[in-house]
Amino acid sequence: MRWKPNVTVAAIIEAGGRFLIVEEDTELGRQINQPAGHLEHGESLVDAVRREVLEETGYEFEPEGLVGIYLSDKADSTDISYLRFAFFGRVIAHHPERPLDVGIVAAHWLSAEEILAHHYPHRSPLVARCLADWQAGQRAPLSLLDRV
């Protein structure tokens, strides 16, 4: 068997001291996450994060750089690993009439403190890690990626 990580993208979007977070129903119950999802065949990483943010929140997102690239293993016995590209940027439009992805309950703007203390668990330990890296000023340009 050949090991291959699942490539995912996520968006760290801050406006006025609040971060865009999704509340979603998962196989483990209700959880919160940054807008995030899987890279699709033929898609650039930048196109993937734009698509995922729109599908999960109704906001159009313009990536401006990378917060980080993370390798994370699922905390169970499934041997699943995720390679997450976490982008930062800004929203440029909102389409509140747009239906959200299946499983997404709502999109919320929360402070970092509210995210860390939220009564729903985080979808992944990377939610807090990406938030902390953003707050610490970790940034890389989009030019770091080969195909933007």
Backbone as CSV, one residue per row, in Angstrom:
resi,resn,N_x,N_y,N_z,CA_x,CA_y,CA_z,C_x,C_y,C_z
1,MET,0.841,-1.182,0.000,0.000,0.000,0.000,0.888,1.248,0.000
2,ARG,0.546,2.209,-0.833,1.313,3.440,-0.948,0.658,4.546,-0.131
3,TRP,1.453,5.194,0.702,0.947,6.295,1.518,0.879,7.563,0.675
4,LYS,-0.229,8.289,0.816,-0.396,9.551,0.099,-1.244,10.480,0.967
5,PRO,-0.724,11.651,1.320,-1.534,12.559,2.143,-2.652,13.184,1.326
6,ASN,-3.730,13.524,2.007,-4.824,14.282,1.416,-4.440,15.758,1.445
7,VAL,-4.480,16.416,0.304,-4.124,17.837,0.231,-5.370,18.665,0.504
8,THR,-5.249,19.560,1.483,-6.359,20.438,1.837,-5.885,21.889,1.840
9,VAL,-6.849,22.777,1.752,-6.602,24.213,1.831,-7.491,24.781,2.937
10,ALA,-7.043,25.860,3.538,-7.829,26.543,4.568,-7.576,28.033,4.459
11,ALA,-8.532,28.817,4.945,-8.415,30.274,4.875,-8.468,30.879,6.272
12,ILE,-7.476,31.702,6.571,-7.452,32.481,7.801,-7.850,33.897,7.384
13,ILE,-9.071,34.270,7.736,-9.621,35.550,7.285,-9.992,36.364,8.513
14,GLU,-9.308,37.487,8.695,-9.570,38.364,9.833,-10.085,39.703,9.335
15,ALA,-11.101,40.203,9.988,-11.626,41.538,9.701,-12.089,42.138,11.020
16,GLY,-11.530,43.272,11.371,-11.933,43.949,12.601,-11.718,43.119,13.853
17,GLY,-10.656,42.307,13.877,-10.358,41.509,15.049,-11.179,40.236,15.182
18,ARG,-11.954,39.916,14.149,-12.771,38.702,14.154,-12.381,37.836,12.966
19,PHE,-12.529,36.534,13.133,-12.125,35.563,12.128,-13.340,34.823,11.591
20,LEU,-13.320,34.558,10.288,-14.407,33.814,9.651,-14.234,32.327,9.945
21,ILE,-15.234,31.741,10.585,-15.218,30.349,11.031,-16.504,29.681,10.556
22,VAL,-16.409,28.402,10.232,-17.618,27.658,9.878,-17.973,26.686,10.993
23,GLU,-19.263,26.558,11.189,-19.828,25.564,12.105,-20.363,24.455,11.215
24,GLU,-19.937,23.226,11.465,-20.315,22.148,10.560,-20.668,20.872,11.313
25,ASP,-21.546,20.097,10.689,-21.875,18.771,11.191,-20.920,17.772,10.564
26,THR,-20.230,16.998,11.404,-19.259,16.016,10.944,-19.637,14.647,11.490
27,GLU,-18.865,13.634,11.100,-19.106,12.286,11.609,-18.915,12.213,13.123
28,LEU,-18.232,13.203,13.696,-18.017,13.257,15.147,-18.931,14.263,15.838
29,GLY,-19.920,14.782,15.119,-20.836,15.769,15.685,-20.515,17.172,15.215
30,ARG,-21.117,18.156,15.849,-20.930,19.559,15.488,-19.535,20.010,15.863
31,GLN,-18.841,20.670,14.920,-17.486,21.156,15.135,-17.314,22.501,14.441
32,ILE,-16.214,23.197,14.765,-15.882,24.444,14.068,-14.534,24.286,13.374
33,ASN,-14.380,25.089,12.308,-13.178,24.999,11.482,-13.011,26.313,10.742
34,GLN,-11.802,26.575,10.261,-11.657,27.620,9.272,-12.330,27.118,7.994
35,PRO,-12.765,27.999,7.104,-13.247,27.515,5.806,-12.124,26.688,5.171
36,ALA,-12.429,25.447,4.817,-11.371,24.533,4.377,-11.962,23.388,3.581
37,GLY,-11.116,22.730,2.821,-11.560,21.561,2.074,-10.440,20.990,1.237
38,HIS,-10.802,20.034,0.421,-9.827,19.280,-0.365,-9.534,19.931,-1.718
39,LEU,-8.292,19.816,-2.128,-7.866,20.206,-3.465,-8.469,19.228,-4.459
40,GLU,-9.048,19.745,-5.534,-9.626,18.893,-6.569,-8.669,18.768,-7.753
41,HIS,-8.784,17.680,-8.481,-7.918,17.406,-9.635,-7.948,18.575,-10.625
42,GLY,-6.771,19.007,-11.065,-6.658,20.068,-12.062,-6.777,21.477,-11.500
43,GLU,-6.954,21.605,-10.213,-7.178,22.896,-9.570,-5.870,23.391,-8.953
44,SER,-5.638,24.691,-9.018,-4.495,25.247,-8.288,-4.885,25.378,-6.815
45,LEU,-3.901,25.485,-5.947,-4.180,25.663,-4.527,-4.956,26.953,-4.267
46,VAL,-4.607,28.016,-4.973,-5.290,29.298,-4.813,-6.743,29.191,-5.275
47,ASP,-6.972,28.543,-6.413,-8.353,28.353,-6.871,-9.143,27.499,-5.886
48,ALA,-8.497,26.497,-5.301,-9.175,25.619,-4.341,-9.625,26.390,-3.106
49,VAL,-8.764,27.249,-2.567,-9.154,27.975,-1.359,-10.230,29.008,-1.676
50,ARG,-10.174,29.633,-2.832,-11.253,30.550,-3.229,-12.585,29.805,-3.297
51,ARG,-12.568,28.634,-3.938,-13.792,27.839,-4.097,-14.335,27.400,-2.742
52,GLU,-13.456,26.865,-1.886,-13.909,26.357,-0.591,-14.518,27.457,0.271
53,VAL,-13.895,28.627,0.298,-14.446,29.731,1.092,-15.826,30.104,0.569
54,LEU,-15.984,30.225,-0.736,-17.278,30.579,-1.311,-18.329,29.510,-1.002
55,GLU,-17.978,28.248,-1.201,-18.939,27.160,-0.977,-19.351,27.041,0.486
56,GLU,-18.423,27.300,1.405,-18.721,27.087,2.821,-19.252,28.320,3.542
57,THR,-19.025,29.522,2.981,-19.415,30.737,3.703,-20.260,31.718,2.903
58,GLY,-20.236,31.614,1.572,-20.906,32.601,0.746,-20.063,33.845,0.504
59,TYR,-18.830,33.872,1.008,-17.933,35.006,0.788,-16.949,34.705,-0.335
60,GLU,-16.691,35.704,-1.182,-15.610,35.608,-2.152,-14.329,36.001,-1.433
61,PHE,-13.292,35.194,-1.633,-12.032,35.348,-0.906,-10.905,35.615,-1.876
62,GLU,-10.063,36.580,-1.537,-8.867,36.858,-2.325,-7.633,36.529,-1.476
63,PRO,-6.962,35.404,-1.778,-5.758,35.041,-1.021,-4.639,36.055,-1.268
64,GLU,-3.908,36.367,-0.195,-2.794,37.305,-0.294,-1.466,36.661,0.059
65,GLY,-1.489,35.498,0.690,-0.263,34.811,1.062,-0.573,33.559,1.862
66,LEU,0.485,32.923,2.348,0.369,31.690,3.133,0.714,31.961,4.591
67,VAL,-0.067,31.387,5.487,0.278,31.390,6.907,1.229,30.231,7.172
68,GLY,0.962,29.086,6.533,1.838,27.943,6.729,1.385,26.729,5.952
69,ILE,2.233,25.730,5.954,1.962,24.429,5.345,2.148,23.404,6.461
70,TYR,1.145,22.565,6.667,1.108,21.692,7.834,0.835,20.252,7.422
71,LEU,1.528,19.326,8.054,1.262,17.905,7.868,0.679,17.386,9.166
72,SER,-0.512,16.803,9.079,-1.215,16.348,10.274,-1.794,14.966,10.037
73,ASP,-1.657,14.100,11.031,-2.262,12.766,10.971,-3.587,12.789,11.719
74,LYS,-4.548,12.051,11.204,-5.833,11.926,11.873,-5.623,11.161,13.169
75,ALA,-6.292,11.582,14.201,-6.090,10.989,15.528,-6.901,9.701,15.701
76,ASP,-6.751,8.783,14.781,-7.386,7.472,14.919,-6.540,6.447,14.173
77,SER,-7.073,5.301,13.944,-6.275,4.225,13.346,-6.437,4.122,11.833
78,THR,-6.922,5.170,11.164,-7.210,5.063,9.729,-6.008,5.320,8.834
79,ASP,-4.888,5.740,9.387,-3.688,6.008,8.594,-3.913,7.131,7.583
80,ILE,-4.760,8.106,7.930,-5.029,9.246,7.052,-4.177,10.424,7.506
81,SER,-3.508,11.053,6.544,-2.722,12.260,6.808,-3.243,13.380,5.921
82,TYR,-3.109,14.597,6.421,-3.547,15.774,5.673,-2.372,16.731,5.518
83,LEU,-2.183,17.218,4.303,-1.210,18.262,4.018,-2.020,19.529,3.783
84,ARG,-2.001,20.434,4.766,-2.860,21.631,4.742,-2.061,22.862,4.359
85,PHE,-2.567,23.563,3.351,-2.022,24.850,2.948,-2.971,25.910,3.494
86,ALA,-2.509,26.672,4.483,-3.344,27.692,5.118,-3.006,29.065,4.537
87,PHE,-3.994,29.660,3.911,-3.853,30.959,3.256,-4.418,32.065,4.134
88,PHE,-3.919,33.267,3.946,-4.570,34.443,4.516,-4.972,35.346,3.368
89,GLY,-5.915,36.222,3.641,-6.380,37.146,2.621,-7.595,37.901,3.121
90,ARG,-8.358,38.391,2.177,-9.512,39.224,2.535,-10.736,38.797,1.750
91,VAL,-11.892,39.121,2.309,-13.127,38.881,1.566,-13.382,40.100,0.689
92,ILE,-13.921,39.826,-0.507,-14.158,40.929,-1.445,-15.635,41.094,-1.788
93,ALA,-16.449,40.097,-1.428,-17.894,40.199,-1.658,-18.582,39.143,-0.817
94,HIS,-19.862,39.375,-0.540,-20.649,38.396,0.206,-21.931,38.108,-0.567
95,HIS,-22.287,36.850,-0.617,-23.501,36.394,-1.289,-24.345,35.635,-0.267
96,PRO,-25.072,36.368,0.607,-25.810,35.713,1.688,-26.923,34.788,1.195
97,GLU,-27.370,34.978,-0.032,-28.430,34.133,-0.588,-27.905,32.779,-1.066
98,ARG,-26.609,32.656,-1.176,-25.993,31.433,-1.697,-26.124,30.299,-0.677
99,PRO,-26.621,29.134,-1.103,-26.672,27.998,-0.168,-25.267,27.525,0.175
100,LEU,-25.085,27.121,1.427,-23.783,26.652,1.880,-23.651,25.160,1.615
101,ASP,-22.397,24.693,1.578,-22.114,23.266,1.358,-22.916,22.385,2.306
102,VAL,-23.181,21.173,1.869,-23.831,20.182,2.715,-22.978,19.983,3.970
103,GLY,-23.606,20.001,5.115,-22.902,19.824,6.381,-22.531,21.121,7.059
104,ILE,-22.473,22.222,6.306,-22.144,23.515,6.909,-23.431,24.096,7.496
105,VAL,-23.409,24.363,8.791,-24.575,24.894,9.491,-24.622,26.414,9.357
106,ALA,-23.463,27.054,9.545,-23.405,28.515,9.498,-21.959,28.975,9.424
107,ALA,-21.799,30.206,8.993,-20.500,30.880,9.041,-20.612,31.970,10.103
108,HIS,-19.565,32.126,10.906,-19.567,33.099,12.004,-18.277,33.918,11.969
109,TRP,-18.374,35.141,12.431,-17.193,35.973,12.665,-16.949,35.970,14.169
110,LEU,-15.845,35.359,14.603,-15.538,35.206,16.026,-14.154,35.761,16.346
111,SER,-13.992,36.228,17.578,-12.670,36.647,18.031,-11.814,35.405,18.257
112,ALA,-10.516,35.599,18.340,-9.615,34.476,18.620,-9.980,33.820,19.945
113,GLU,-10.317,34.622,20.936,-10.696,34.087,22.241,-11.954,33.233,22.142
114,GLU,-12.927,33.696,21.366,-14.167,32.923,21.189,-13.901,31.602,20.473
115,ILE,-13.002,31.616,19.504,-12.658,30.379,18.784,-12.012,29.385,19.744
116,LEU,-11.054,29.840,20.521,-10.325,28.948,21.421,-11.201,28.420,22.550
117,ALA,-12.214,29.190,22.949,-13.085,28.777,24.057,-14.419,28.213,23.584
118,HIS,-14.578,28.016,22.287,-15.878,27.614,21.734,-16.362,26.306,22.324
119,HIS,-17.685,26.202,22.527,-18.254,24.982,23.109,-18.262,23.812,22.125
120,TYR,-18.195,24.086,20.826,-18.025,22.993,19.861,-16.534,22.733,19.686
121,PRO,-16.137,21.478,19.583,-14.710,21.185,19.395,-14.222,21.644,18.023
122,HIS,-12.926,21.825,17.928,-12.311,22.167,16.652,-12.255,20.919,15.778
123,ARG,-12.451,21.093,14.490,-12.409,19.976,13.540,-11.043,19.290,13.537
124,SER,-10.009,20.079,13.829,-8.636,19.587,13.814,-7.805,20.437,14.767
125,PRO,-6.715,19.889,15.296,-5.795,20.730,16.086,-5.209,21.869,15.260
126,LEU,-5.288,21.763,13.933,-4.742,22.809,13.071,-5.545,24.104,13.134
127,VAL,-6.791,24.056,13.592,-7.579,25.282,13.733,-6.846,26.237,14.672
128,ALA,-6.497,25.765,15.857,-5.792,26.605,16.834,-4.364,26.899,16.383
129,ARG,-3.708,25.947,15.772,-2.312,26.131,15.328,-2.215,27.214,14.253
130,CYS,-3.091,27.174,13.263,-3.075,28.191,12.203,-3.414,29.568,12.766
131,LEU,-4.369,29.614,13.679,-4.734,30.871,14.324,-3.539,31.442,15.090
132,ALA,-2.842,30.598,15.849,-1.669,31.045,16.613,-0.554,31.520,15.692
133,ASP,-0.326,30.802,14.604,0.710,31.217,13.652,0.363,32.559,13.023
134,TRP,-0.921,32.764,12.689,-1.370,34.048,12.148,-1.113,35.162,13.165
135,GLN,-1.507,34.921,14.420,-1.339,35.935,15.460,0.137,36.231,15.726
136,ALA,0.994,35.247,15.509,2.438,35.434,15.706,3.093,36.148,14.521
137,GLY,2.299,36.436,13.475,2.834,37.172,12.332,3.471,36.308,11.264
138,GLN,3.213,35.019,11.297,3.807,34.121,10.295,3.131,34.365,8.939
139,ARG,3.908,34.740,7.941,3.391,35.036,6.610,4.418,34.624,5.557
140,ALA,3.948,34.149,4.431,4.803,33.861,3.282,4.056,34.328,2.033
141,PRO,4.788,34.766,1.014,4.121,35.253,-0.199,3.553,34.113,-1.039
142,LEU,2.531,34.430,-1.829,1.959,33.440,-2.750,2.994,32.954,-3.775
143,SER,4.002,33.777,-4.037,5.030,33.385,-4.995,5.807,32.153,-4.547
144,LEU,5.656,31.782,-3.284,6.276,30.555,-2.779,5.710,29.330,-3.497
145,LEU,4.484,29.443,-3.966,3.850,28.337,-4.676,4.231,28.358,-6.140
146,ASP,4.398,27.193,-6.716,4.813,27.086,-8.112,3.712,27.519,-9.056
147,ARG,2.487,27.066,-8.804,1.364,27.360,-9.700,0.291,28.112,-8.953
148,VAL,0.275,29.405,-9.091,-0.705,30.247,-8.421,-1.828,30.466,-9.385
